[in-house]
């Protein structure tokens, strides 16, 4: 079902004491807002304490990555069932930092996406082009390849239990946000691409925008007809910013 969502991606930030303060302020700031619209994706070691703090609140939680394998000799990896042990709702797959820094290609991302769904987790599938690719005018081709790698393996129907995040790589952590019109254009492309495979799935697809979303630009992004919310990096680490972004979604 198409949802409105704001999800924080803490990346490799935080410590027990700071997390507690951050989450307490977020929970207080979001009190009274609807359930199932807000979440934070945190580093693995903090999942137990985050679960403890957020259970019985309107903020959900998840992880930023997961192994494609169920279990076995994969030193340093974390499985979907481990994420389920800590009540995760979401897991980010295919973030551009994983793709660029850890060699996760479209095939691996599709495997992770399927592993997440088999375990009942909602994958947040990240797609997006680099600056070079945008300049070469191959944005749509790149995104089509990223989407089709998943659709070919998992089937278009799987997208009814997933979230897509369009994150132009050039906008991540750079302070250079896509304009609402630029983002809307790609969101329409994603929806129509999926629509070619299954029209009803496309209409119901939740597509978030990510890349330098801040308190002062969230409203205009979220006002675009095909932008269903945001995946928030830097601004999810300051409670007042994150709460303002969440409020921009609800207004
Ligand atoms: P940013 O990160 O908001 O800091 O640009 C977004 C992301 O990487 O998900």
py3Dmol code that shows the C-alpha trace and the ligand (Angstrom):
import py3Dmol

protein = """\
ATOM      1  CA  UNK A   1       0.000   0.000   0.000  1.00  0.00           C
ATOM      2  CA  UNK A   2       1.237   3.488  -0.800  1.00  0.00           C
ATOM      3  CA  UNK A   3       2.363   5.107   2.431  1.00  0.00           C
ATOM      4  CA  UNK A   4       3.843   8.399   3.543  1.00  0.00           C
ATOM      5  CA  UNK A   5       7.112   7.757   5.358  1.00  0.00           C
ATOM      6  CA  UNK A   6      10.121   9.509   6.832  1.00  0.00           C
ATOM      7  CA  UNK A   7      13.017   7.207   7.641  1.00  0.00           C
ATOM      8  CA  UNK A   8      16.266   8.251   9.290  1.00  0.00           C
ATOM      9  CA  UNK A   9      19.524   6.634   8.188  1.00  0.00           C
ATOM     10  CA  UNK A  10      22.021   7.174  10.972  1.00  0.00           C
ATOM     11  CA  UNK A  11      24.878   5.618   8.964  1.00  0.00           C
ATOM     12  CA  UNK A  12      27.917   4.981  11.205  1.00  0.00           C
ATOM     13  CA  UNK A  13      27.053   7.556  13.846  1.00  0.00           C
ATOM     14  CA  UNK A  14      25.954   7.441  17.448  1.00  0.00           C
ATOM     15  CA  UNK A  15      26.817   6.084  20.858  1.00  0.00           C
ATOM     16  CA  UNK A  16      24.598   4.714  23.610  1.00  0.00           C
ATOM     17  CA  UNK A  17      24.312   7.948  25.552  1.00  0.00           C
ATOM     18  CA  UNK A  18      23.700  10.195  22.537  1.00  0.00           C
ATOM     19  CA  UNK A  19      21.243   7.768  20.966  1.00  0.00           C
ATOM     20  CA  UNK A  20      19.127   7.768  24.087  1.00  0.00           C
ATOM     21  CA  UNK A  21      18.940  11.570  24.128  1.00  0.00           C
ATOM     22  CA  UNK A  22      18.236  11.760  20.407  1.00  0.00           C
ATOM     23  CA  UNK A  23      15.456   9.171  20.536  1.00  0.00           C
ATOM     24  CA  UNK A  24      13.848  10.618  23.648  1.00  0.00           C
ATOM     25  CA  UNK A  25      13.589  14.001  21.913  1.00  0.00           C
ATOM     26  CA  UNK A  26      12.315  12.442  18.689  1.00  0.00           C
ATOM     27  CA  UNK A  27       9.668  10.417  20.499  1.00  0.00           C
ATOM     28  CA  UNK A  28       8.539  13.490  22.444  1.00  0.00           C
ATOM     29  CA  UNK A  29       8.500  15.582  19.249  1.00  0.00           C
ATOM     30  CA  UNK A  30       6.427  13.052  17.311  1.00  0.00           C
ATOM     31  CA  UNK A  31       3.956  12.379  20.082  1.00  0.00           C
ATOM     32  CA  UNK A  32       0.417  12.521  18.753  1.00  0.00           C
ATOM     33  CA  UNK A  33       1.418  12.022  15.112  1.00  0.00           C
ATOM     34  CA  UNK A  34       0.187   8.914  13.263  1.00  0.00           C
ATOM     35  CA  UNK A  35       1.809   5.493  13.666  1.00  0.00           C
ATOM     36  CA  UNK A  36       3.579   3.686  10.810  1.00  0.00           C
ATOM     37  CA  UNK A  37       5.006   6.825   9.221  1.00  0.00           C
ATOM     38  CA  UNK A  38       8.355   7.225  10.963  1.00  0.00           C
ATOM     39  CA  UNK A  39      11.408   5.043  11.484  1.00  0.00           C
ATOM     40  CA  UNK A  40      15.146   5.110  12.159  1.00  0.00           C
ATOM     41  CA  UNK A  41      17.705   2.723  10.648  1.00  0.00           C
ATOM     42  CA  UNK A  42      20.545   2.368  13.125  1.00  0.00           C
ATOM     43  CA  UNK A  43      23.922   0.586  13.401  1.00  0.00           C
ATOM     44  CA  UNK A  44      23.526  -3.083  14.346  1.00  0.00           C
ATOM     45  CA  UNK A  45      24.935  -2.939  17.903  1.00  0.00           C
ATOM     46  CA  UNK A  46      22.307  -0.426  18.950  1.00  0.00           C
ATOM     47  CA  UNK A  47      19.306  -2.474  17.835  1.00  0.00           C
ATOM     48  CA  UNK A  48      18.545  -3.908  21.316  1.00  0.00           C
ATOM     49  CA  UNK A  49      18.613  -0.544  23.055  1.00  0.00           C
ATOM     50  CA  UNK A  50      16.733   1.171  20.226  1.00  0.00           C
ATOM     51  CA  UNK A  51      14.098  -1.555  20.353  1.00  0.00           C
ATOM     52  CA  UNK A  52      13.780  -1.032  24.068  1.00  0.00           C
ATOM     53  CA  UNK A  53      13.391   2.732  23.720  1.00  0.00           C
ATOM     54  CA  UNK A  54      11.023   2.726  20.730  1.00  0.00           C
ATOM     55  CA  UNK A  55       8.714  -0.182  21.514  1.00  0.00           C
ATOM     56  CA  UNK A  56       5.276   1.233  22.357  1.00  0.00           C
ATOM     57  CA  UNK A  57       6.009   4.481  20.474  1.00  0.00           C
ATOM     58  CA  UNK A  58       4.948   5.596  16.992  1.00  0.00           C
ATOM     59  CA  UNK A  59       8.552   5.321  15.715  1.00  0.00           C
ATOM     60  CA  UNK A  60       9.686   2.069  14.076  1.00  0.00           C
ATOM     61  CA  UNK A  61      13.261   0.921  13.566  1.00  0.00           C
ATOM     62  CA  UNK A  62      15.437  -1.083  11.227  1.00  0.00           C
ATOM     63  CA  UNK A  63      18.943  -1.772   9.973  1.00  0.00           C
ATOM     64  CA  UNK A  64      21.079  -0.275   7.221  1.00  0.00           C
ATOM     65  CA  UNK A  65      22.258  -3.496   5.611  1.00  0.00           C
ATOM     66  CA  UNK A  66      21.845  -7.265   5.895  1.00  0.00           C
ATOM     67  CA  UNK A  67      23.471 -10.405   4.578  1.00  0.00           C
ATOM     68  CA  UNK A  68      21.904 -12.149   1.620  1.00  0.00           C
ATOM     69  CA  UNK A  69      22.659 -15.480   3.353  1.00  0.00           C
ATOM     70  CA  UNK A  70      20.533 -17.094   6.048  1.00  0.00           C
ATOM     71  CA  UNK A  71      23.426 -18.297   8.227  1.00  0.00           C
ATOM     72  CA  UNK A  72      26.859 -19.896   8.034  1.00  0.00           C
ATOM     73  CA  UNK A  73      30.542 -19.097   7.790  1.00  0.00           C
ATOM     74  CA  UNK A  74      30.218 -15.409   6.876  1.00  0.00           C
ATOM     75  CA  UNK A  75      32.441 -13.664   9.391  1.00  0.00           C
ATOM     76  CA  UNK A  76      31.208 -10.207  10.292  1.00  0.00           C
ATOM     77  CA  UNK A  77      27.821 -10.536   8.607  1.00  0.00           C
ATOM     78  CA  UNK A  78      24.342 -10.139  10.101  1.00  0.00           C
ATOM     79  CA  UNK A  79      21.342 -12.202   8.972  1.00  0.00           C
ATOM     80  CA  UNK A  80      17.684 -11.347   8.511  1.00  0.00           C
ATOM     81  CA  UNK A  81      16.674 -13.581  11.411  1.00  0.00           C
ATOM     82  CA  UNK A  82      19.041 -11.638  13.669  1.00  0.00           C
ATOM     83  CA  UNK A  83      17.286  -8.421  12.624  1.00  0.00           C
ATOM     84  CA  UNK A  84      13.966 -10.079  13.421  1.00  0.00           C
ATOM     85  CA  UNK A  85      15.261 -10.967  16.883  1.00  0.00           C
ATOM     86  CA  UNK A  86      15.317  -7.228  17.571  1.00  0.00           C
ATOM     87  CA  UNK A  87      11.928  -6.381  16.085  1.00  0.00           C
ATOM     88  CA  UNK A  88      13.143  -4.568  12.989  1.00  0.00           C
ATOM     89  CA  UNK A  89      10.489  -3.458  10.513  1.00  0.00           C
ATOM     90  CA  UNK A  90      12.808  -2.136   7.805  1.00  0.00           C
ATOM     91  CA  UNK A  91      16.194  -2.802   6.284  1.00  0.00           C
ATOM     92  CA  UNK A  92      17.946  -0.557   3.757  1.00  0.00           C
ATOM     93  CA  UNK A  93      19.360  -2.465   0.784  1.00  0.00           C
ATOM     94  CA  UNK A  94      21.553  -1.153  -1.989  1.00  0.00           C
ATOM     95  CA  UNK A  95      22.451   2.184  -0.436  1.00  0.00           C
ATOM     96  CA  UNK A  96      24.874   3.931  -2.780  1.00  0.00           C
ATOM     97  CA  UNK A  97      27.578   3.860  -0.089  1.00  0.00           C
ATOM     98  CA  UNK A  98      27.280   0.044   0.031  1.00  0.00           C
ATOM     99  CA  UNK A  99      27.324  -0.127  -3.747  1.00  0.00           C
ATOM    100  CA  UNK A 100      30.336   2.190  -4.107  1.00  0.00           C
ATOM    101  CA  UNK A 101      32.467   1.273  -1.084  1.00  0.00           C
ATOM    102  CA  UNK A 102      31.641  -2.411  -0.556  1.00  0.00           C
ATOM    103  CA  UNK A 103      31.196  -3.655  -4.084  1.00  0.00           C
ATOM    104  CA  UNK A 104      27.498  -4.466  -3.805  1.00  0.00           C
ATOM    105  CA  UNK A 105      26.293  -4.852  -7.376  1.00  0.00           C
ATOM    106  CA  UNK A 106      22.717  -5.124  -8.621  1.00  0.00           C
ATOM    107  CA  UNK A 107      22.730  -8.917  -8.210  1.00  0.00           C
ATOM    108  CA  UNK A 108      23.850  -8.816  -4.586  1.00  0.00           C
ATOM    109  CA  UNK A 109      21.332  -6.077  -3.838  1.00  0.00           C
ATOM    110  CA  UNK A 110      18.550  -8.211  -5.346  1.00  0.00           C
ATOM    111  CA  UNK A 111      19.634 -11.175  -3.176  1.00  0.00           C
ATOM    112  CA  UNK A 112      19.555  -9.015  -0.055  1.00  0.00           C
ATOM    113  CA  UNK A 113      16.159  -7.630  -1.020  1.00  0.00           C
ATOM    114  CA  UNK A 114      14.775 -11.159  -1.370  1.00  0.00           C
ATOM    115  CA  UNK A 115      16.360 -12.354   1.872  1.00  0.00           C
ATOM    116  CA  UNK A 116      14.708  -9.434   3.683  1.00  0.00           C
ATOM    117  CA  UNK A 117      11.297 -10.196   2.221  1.00  0.00           C
ATOM    118  CA  UNK A 118      11.536 -13.916   2.965  1.00  0.00           C
ATOM    119  CA  UNK A 119      11.989 -12.957   6.610  1.00  0.00           C
ATOM    120  CA  UNK A 120       9.060 -10.524   6.586  1.00  0.00           C
ATOM    121  CA  UNK A 121      11.218  -7.404   6.726  1.00  0.00           C
ATOM    122  CA  UNK A 122      10.402  -4.447   4.465  1.00  0.00           C
ATOM    123  CA  UNK A 123      13.382  -3.684   2.226  1.00  0.00           C
ATOM    124  CA  UNK A 124      14.052  -0.039   1.424  1.00  0.00           C
ATOM    125  CA  UNK A 125      15.606  -0.421  -2.013  1.00  0.00           C
ATOM    126  CA  UNK A 126      17.898   2.500  -2.865  1.00  0.00           C
ATOM    127  CA  UNK A 127      18.436   3.508  -6.477  1.00  0.00           C
ATOM    128  CA  UNK A 128      20.118   6.538  -7.990  1.00  0.00           C
ATOM    129  CA  UNK A 129      22.640   7.891 -10.428  1.00  0.00           C
ATOM    130  CA  UNK A 130      26.071   9.471  -9.931  1.00  0.00           C
ATOM    131  CA  UNK A 131      26.856  12.960 -11.161  1.00  0.00           C
ATOM    132  CA  UNK A 132      28.789  11.547 -14.130  1.00  0.00           C
ATOM    133  CA  UNK A 133      25.818   9.415 -15.096  1.00  0.00           C
ATOM    134  CA  UNK A 134      23.462  12.390 -14.850  1.00  0.00           C
ATOM    135  CA  UNK A 135      25.822  14.472 -16.976  1.00  0.00           C
ATOM    136  CA  UNK A 136      25.960  11.653 -19.523  1.00  0.00           C
ATOM    137  CA  UNK A 137      22.158  11.677 -19.504  1.00  0.00           C
ATOM    138  CA  UNK A 138      21.913   8.017 -18.554  1.00  0.00           C
ATOM    139  CA  UNK A 139      20.025   8.532 -15.264  1.00  0.00           C
ATOM    140  CA  UNK A 140      16.961   6.650 -16.477  1.00  0.00           C
ATOM    141  CA  UNK A 141      19.002   3.780 -17.884  1.00  0.00           C
ATOM    142  CA  UNK A 142      20.899   3.346 -14.602  1.00  0.00           C
ATOM    143  CA  UNK A 143      17.754   3.416 -12.514  1.00  0.00           C
ATOM    144  CA  UNK A 144      15.995   1.046 -14.895  1.00  0.00           C
ATOM    145  CA  UNK A 145      18.888  -1.429 -14.523  1.00  0.00           C
ATOM    146  CA  UNK A 146      18.813  -1.130 -10.729  1.00  0.00           C
ATOM    147  CA  UNK A 147      15.053  -1.741 -10.663  1.00  0.00           C
ATOM    148  CA  UNK A 148      15.009  -4.543 -13.216  1.00  0.00           C
ATOM    149  CA  UNK A 149      17.733  -6.479 -11.373  1.00  0.00           C
ATOM    150  CA  UNK A 150      15.278  -6.775  -8.497  1.00  0.00           C
ATOM    151  CA  UNK A 151      12.119  -7.219 -10.569  1.00  0.00           C
ATOM    152  CA  UNK A 152      13.701  -9.966 -12.681  1.00  0.00           C
ATOM    153  CA  UNK A 153      14.681 -11.960  -9.626  1.00  0.00           C
ATOM    154  CA  UNK A 154      11.909 -11.199  -7.164  1.00  0.00           C
ATOM    155  CA  UNK A 155       9.002 -10.382  -9.490  1.00  0.00           C
ATOM    156  CA  UNK A 156       7.183  -7.074  -9.772  1.00  0.00           C
ATOM    157  CA  UNK A 157       4.626  -8.227  -7.177  1.00  0.00           C
ATOM    158  CA  UNK A 158       7.342  -8.168  -4.525  1.00  0.00           C
ATOM    159  CA  UNK A 159       7.326  -4.370  -4.724  1.00  0.00           C
ATOM    160  CA  UNK A 160       3.971  -4.336  -2.944  1.00  0.00           C
ATOM    161  CA  UNK A 161       5.948  -5.219   0.192  1.00  0.00           C
ATOM    162  CA  UNK A 162       8.881  -2.891  -0.368  1.00  0.00           C
ATOM    163  CA  UNK A 163       9.780   0.784  -0.329  1.00  0.00           C
ATOM    164  CA  UNK A 164      11.917   2.425  -2.995  1.00  0.00           C
ATOM    165  CA  UNK A 165      14.218   5.331  -2.182  1.00  0.00           C
ATOM    166  CA  UNK A 166      15.451   7.484  -5.033  1.00  0.00           C
ATOM    167  CA  UNK A 167      18.780   8.848  -3.870  1.00  0.00           C
ATOM    168  CA  UNK A 168      20.827  10.712  -6.471  1.00  0.00           C
ATOM    169  CA  UNK A 169      24.409   9.989  -5.388  1.00  0.00           C
ATOM    170  CA  UNK A 170      25.452  13.594  -6.078  1.00  0.00           C
ATOM    171  CA  UNK A 171      22.920  14.821  -3.515  1.00  0.00           C
ATOM    172  CA  UNK A 172      23.912  12.515  -0.644  1.00  0.00           C
ATOM    173  CA  UNK A 173      25.742  14.289   2.152  1.00  0.00           C
ATOM    174  CA  UNK A 174      26.691  17.117  -0.195  1.00  0.00           C
ATOM    175  CA  UNK A 175      24.114  19.700   0.810  1.00  0.00           C
ATOM    176  CA  UNK A 176      23.124  19.742  -2.859  1.00  0.00           C
ATOM    177  CA  UNK A 177      19.489  18.622  -2.914  1.00  0.00           C
ATOM    178  CA  UNK A 178      17.718  17.679  -6.106  1.00  0.00           C
ATOM    179  CA  UNK A 179      15.102  20.322  -6.825  1.00  0.00           C
ATOM    180  CA  UNK A 180      11.547  19.138  -6.189  1.00  0.00           C
ATOM    181  CA  UNK A 181      11.028  19.110  -9.972  1.00  0.00           C
ATOM    182  CA  UNK A 182      14.192  17.056 -10.620  1.00  0.00           C
ATOM    183  CA  UNK A 183      13.203  14.546  -7.972  1.00  0.00           C
ATOM    184  CA  UNK A 184       9.575  14.409  -9.138  1.00  0.00           C
ATOM    185  CA  UNK A 185      10.729  13.701 -12.697  1.00  0.00           C
ATOM    186  CA  UNK A 186      12.717  10.647 -11.607  1.00  0.00           C
ATOM    187  CA  UNK A 187       9.957   9.465  -9.266  1.00  0.00           C
ATOM    188  CA  UNK A 188       7.527   9.566 -12.198  1.00  0.00           C
ATOM    189  CA  UNK A 189      10.036   7.594 -14.247  1.00  0.00           C
ATOM    190  CA  UNK A 190      10.341   4.969 -11.488  1.00  0.00           C
ATOM    191  CA  UNK A 191       6.575   4.696 -11.140  1.00  0.00           C
ATOM    192  CA  UNK A 192       6.046   4.391 -14.887  1.00  0.00           C
ATOM    193  CA  UNK A 193       8.884   1.872 -15.257  1.00  0.00           C
ATOM    194  CA  UNK A 194       7.321  -0.309 -12.586  1.00  0.00           C
ATOM    195  CA  UNK A 195       3.942   0.395 -14.208  1.00  0.00           C
ATOM    196  CA  UNK A 196       5.108  -1.282 -17.421  1.00  0.00           C
ATOM    197  CA  UNK A 197       5.553  -4.463 -15.376  1.00  0.00           C
ATOM    198  CA  UNK A 198       2.454  -4.200 -13.221  1.00  0.00           C
ATOM    199  CA  UNK A 199       0.184  -1.198 -13.208  1.00  0.00           C
ATOM    200  CA  UNK A 200      -1.533  -1.696  -9.868  1.00  0.00           C
ATOM    201  CA  UNK A 201       1.776  -2.261  -8.124  1.00  0.00           C
ATOM    202  CA  UNK A 202       3.092   1.063  -9.479  1.00  0.00           C
ATOM    203  CA  UNK A 203       0.127   3.044  -8.211  1.00  0.00           C
ATOM    204  CA  UNK A 204       0.579   1.628  -4.727  1.00  0.00           C
ATOM    205  CA  UNK A 205       4.369   1.949  -4.637  1.00  0.00           C
ATOM    206  CA  UNK A 206       5.914   4.090  -1.897  1.00  0.00           C
ATOM    207  CA  UNK A 207       8.824   6.091  -3.340  1.00  0.00           C
ATOM    208  CA  UNK A 208      10.956   8.153  -0.970  1.00  0.00           C
ATOM    209  CA  UNK A 209      13.445  10.826  -1.940  1.00  0.00           C
ATOM    210  CA  UNK A 210      16.843  10.936  -0.232  1.00  0.00           C
ATOM    211  CA  UNK A 211      19.807  13.288  -0.576  1.00  0.00           C
ATOM    212  CA  UNK A 212      20.327  16.362   1.606  1.00  0.00           C
ATOM    213  CA  UNK A 213      16.724  16.568   2.784  1.00  0.00           C
ATOM    214  CA  UNK A 214      16.674  19.213   5.507  1.00  0.00           C
ATOM    215  CA  UNK A 215      14.079  20.921   7.674  1.00  0.00           C
ATOM    216  CA  UNK A 216      13.990  23.844   5.243  1.00  0.00           C
ATOM    217  CA  UNK A 217      13.454  21.903   2.020  1.00  0.00           C
ATOM    218  CA  UNK A 218      11.377  18.907   3.127  1.00  0.00           C
ATOM    219  CA  UNK A 219       7.951  20.520   2.668  1.00  0.00           C
ATOM    220  CA  UNK A 220       8.483  21.434  -0.968  1.00  0.00           C
ATOM    221  CA  UNK A 221       9.879  17.986  -1.768  1.00  0.00           C
ATOM    222  CA  UNK A 222       7.065  16.165   0.023  1.00  0.00           C
ATOM    223  CA  UNK A 223       4.479  18.338  -1.745  1.00  0.00           C
ATOM    224  CA  UNK A 224       5.357  16.766  -5.115  1.00  0.00           C
ATOM    225  CA  UNK A 225       2.707  14.251  -6.220  1.00  0.00           C
ATOM    226  CA  UNK A 226       5.052  11.272  -6.613  1.00  0.00           C
ATOM    227  CA  UNK A 227       7.292  11.876  -3.602  1.00  0.00           C
ATOM    228  CA  UNK A 228       5.893   9.869  -0.712  1.00  0.00           C
ATOM    229  CA  UNK A 229       8.413  10.931   1.926  1.00  0.00           C
ATOM    230  CA  UNK A 230      12.135  10.879   2.590  1.00  0.00           C
ATOM    231  CA  UNK A 231      15.187   8.872   3.569  1.00  0.00           C
ATOM    232  CA  UNK A 232      17.146  11.231   5.771  1.00  0.00           C
ATOM    233  CA  UNK A 233      20.860  10.979   6.543  1.00  0.00           C
ATOM    234  CA  UNK A 234      22.613  13.909   8.240  1.00  0.00           C
ATOM    235  CA  UNK A 235      19.428  15.659   9.353  1.00  0.00           C
ATOM    236  CA  UNK A 236      18.215  12.526  11.172  1.00  0.00           C
ATOM    237  CA  UNK A 237      20.990  12.985  13.741  1.00  0.00           C
ATOM    238  CA  UNK A 238      19.535  16.198  15.176  1.00  0.00           C
ATOM    239  CA  UNK A 239      16.171  15.686  16.880  1.00  0.00           C
ATOM    240  CA  UNK A 240      14.776  19.124  16.053  1.00  0.00           C
ATOM    241  CA  UNK A 241      15.614  18.726  12.350  1.00  0.00           C
ATOM    242  CA  UNK A 242      14.251  15.202  12.136  1.00  0.00           C
ATOM    243  CA  UNK A 243      11.048  16.144  13.951  1.00  0.00           C
ATOM    244  CA  UNK A 244      10.579  19.145  11.647  1.00  0.00           C
ATOM    245  CA  UNK A 245      11.024  16.884   8.603  1.00  0.00           C
ATOM    246  CA  UNK A 246       8.491  14.403  10.002  1.00  0.00           C
ATOM    247  CA  UNK A 247       6.070  17.250  10.596  1.00  0.00           C
ATOM    248  CA  UNK A 248       6.564  18.417   7.011  1.00  0.00           C
ATOM    249  CA  UNK A 249       5.257  15.016   5.925  1.00  0.00           C
ATOM    250  CA  UNK A 250       2.165  15.200   8.090  1.00  0.00           C
ATOM    251  CA  UNK A 251       1.194  18.758   7.157  1.00  0.00           C
TER     252      UNK A 251
END
"""
ligand_1 = """\
9
LIG
P 21.913 12.799 3.514
O 21.942 11.199 3.310
O 20.507 13.157 3.938
O 22.927 13.072 4.570
O 22.245 13.402 2.196
C 20.861 10.499 2.754
C 21.189 9.028 2.661
O 22.337 8.675 2.392
O 20.305 8.169 2.869
"""
view = py3Dmol.view(width=600, height=400)
view.addModel(protein, "pdb")
view.setStyle({"model": 0}, {"cartoon": {"style": "trace"}})
view.addModel(ligand_1, "xyz")
view.setStyle({"model": 1}, {"stick": {}})
view.zoomTo()
view.show()
